[in-house]
């Protein structure tokens, strides 16, 4: 069994590990009561609101590109520097959160127009009853 440290456990809690590393951590957790206790302690620390710089950085995903940036990346409408960073973030870091966001954006981008129009119509129809009619100004 490989040694699993706090950093890997933090990555596991943040769902920031790749598939192989996640499986490795889960296997180690099954086999080690000590590791399960460490994970439980980390979860309690998070619930209390750990305020280290690293914890705040991870909690707010400050290194993750925004959804608009991922959309621009998908459409190849960003500058080279940002594209290189997003490539690094997705491929080298392997951020599962951003990979899932990108997969969602791809699926929506590849959706047939009729399906998109149908979804928009349903949203409008479900929201329309809650919209107030425009107020008319009273004439003096």
C-alpha positions as CSV (number, residue, x, y, z in Angstrom):
1,X,0.0,0.0,0.0
2,X,1.4,3.4,-1.0
3,X,1.6,6.1,1.7
4,X,-1.3,8.5,1.6
5,X,-0.6,11.9,3.0
6,X,-2.8,14.8,4.1
7,X,-2.4,16.5,0.7
8,X,-3.8,13.4,-1.1
9,X,-6.6,13.2,1.4
10,X,-7.4,16.9,0.8
11,X,-7.4,16.3,-3.0
12,X,-9.7,13.3,-2.4
13,X,-12.1,15.5,-0.4
14,X,-12.0,18.2,-3.1
15,X,-12.6,15.6,-5.8
16,X,-9.4,16.9,-7.4
17,X,-7.6,13.5,-8.0
18,X,-7.5,11.5,-11.1
19,X,-9.3,8.2,-11.4
20,X,-6.3,6.0,-10.6
21,X,-5.2,8.1,-7.6
22,X,-8.8,8.3,-6.3
23,X,-9.0,4.5,-6.5
24,X,-5.7,4.2,-4.6
25,X,-6.9,6.5,-1.8
26,X,-10.2,4.6,-1.5
27,X,-8.3,1.3,-1.3
28,X,-6.0,2.6,1.4
29,X,-9.1,3.9,3.3
30,X,-10.6,0.5,3.3
31,X,-7.5,-1.1,4.7
32,X,-6.4,1.5,7.3
33,X,-8.4,2.6,10.4
34,X,-5.7,5.2,11.0
35,X,-6.2,6.7,7.6
36,X,-10.0,6.7,8.0
37,X,-9.5,8.6,11.4
38,X,-7.3,11.1,9.6
39,X,-9.9,11.7,6.9
40,X,-12.6,12.1,9.6
41,X,-10.5,14.6,11.4
42,X,-9.9,16.6,8.2
43,X,-13.6,16.6,7.5
44,X,-14.2,18.0,11.0
45,X,-11.6,20.7,10.5
46,X,-13.3,21.7,7.3
47,X,-16.7,21.8,9.0
48,X,-15.2,24.1,11.6
49,X,-13.9,26.3,8.8
50,X,-10.2,25.8,8.4
51,X,-8.8,29.2,7.5
52,X,-5.3,28.5,6.2
53,X,-4.4,30.1,2.9
54,X,-4.3,26.7,1.2
55,X,-7.7,25.7,2.5
56,X,-9.3,28.9,1.3
57,X,-7.6,28.6,-2.1
58,X,-8.9,25.0,-2.5
59,X,-12.4,25.7,-1.1
60,X,-13.0,28.6,-3.5
61,X,-11.2,26.9,-6.4
62,X,-9.1,30.0,-7.1
63,X,-6.9,28.2,-9.6
64,X,-9.9,27.0,-11.6
65,X,-10.9,28.9,-14.8
66,X,-14.4,30.2,-14.7
67,X,-17.2,28.6,-16.8
68,X,-17.0,31.5,-19.3
69,X,-13.3,30.9,-19.7
70,X,-13.9,27.2,-20.3
71,X,-16.6,28.1,-22.9
72,X,-14.2,30.4,-24.7
73,X,-11.6,27.6,-24.5
74,X,-14.1,25.2,-26.1
75,X,-14.8,27.7,-28.9
76,X,-11.1,28.4,-29.3
77,X,-11.7,32.1,-28.6
78,X,-9.0,32.8,-26.0
79,X,-5.5,34.0,-26.1
80,X,-2.6,31.6,-26.2
81,X,-1.5,32.2,-22.6
82,X,-4.9,31.4,-21.1
83,X,-5.3,28.4,-23.5
84,X,-1.9,27.0,-22.3
85,X,-3.0,27.5,-18.6
86,X,-6.3,25.7,-19.1
87,X,-4.5,22.9,-21.0
88,X,-2.2,22.5,-18.0
89,X,-5.0,22.7,-15.5
90,X,-7.1,20.1,-17.3
91,X,-4.4,17.7,-18.5
92,X,-1.5,18.0,-16.0
93,X,-3.3,19.0,-12.8
94,X,-6.3,16.8,-13.9
95,X,-8.9,19.0,-12.1
96,X,-12.0,16.8,-12.1
97,X,-14.2,19.8,-11.3
98,X,-13.1,21.6,-14.5
99,X,-13.1,18.5,-16.6
100,X,-16.8,17.9,-15.6
101,X,-17.6,21.6,-16.4
102,X,-15.9,21.3,-19.8
103,X,-17.8,18.0,-20.5
104,X,-21.1,19.7,-19.7
105,X,-20.3,22.6,-21.9
106,X,-19.3,20.3,-24.8
107,X,-22.6,18.3,-24.5
108,X,-24.6,21.5,-24.5
109,X,-22.6,22.9,-27.4
110,X,-23.3,19.7,-29.4
111,X,-27.0,19.6,-28.6
112,X,-29.3,19.9,-31.6
113,X,-30.9,23.4,-31.9
114,X,-34.4,22.0,-31.6
115,X,-33.6,20.6,-28.2
116,X,-32.1,23.9,-27.1
117,X,-35.1,25.8,-28.3
118,X,-37.4,23.3,-26.5
119,X,-35.5,23.7,-23.2
120,X,-35.6,27.5,-23.5
121,X,-39.3,27.5,-24.2
122,X,-40.0,25.2,-21.2
123,X,-38.0,27.6,-19.0
124,X,-39.8,30.6,-20.2
125,X,-43.2,28.9,-19.8
126,X,-42.5,27.8,-16.3
127,X,-41.2,31.3,-15.4
128,X,-43.7,33.5,-17.2
129,X,-46.5,33.3,-14.6
130,X,-44.0,34.8,-12.0
131,X,-43.2,37.8,-14.1
132,X,-45.0,41.0,-13.4
133,X,-46.4,43.0,-16.2
134,X,-44.7,46.3,-16.8
135,X,-46.1,49.1,-14.7
136,X,-47.6,52.0,-16.5
137,X,-46.9,55.5,-15.4
138,X,-49.9,57.5,-14.3
139,X,-50.6,60.6,-16.2
140,X,-50.9,63.8,-14.1
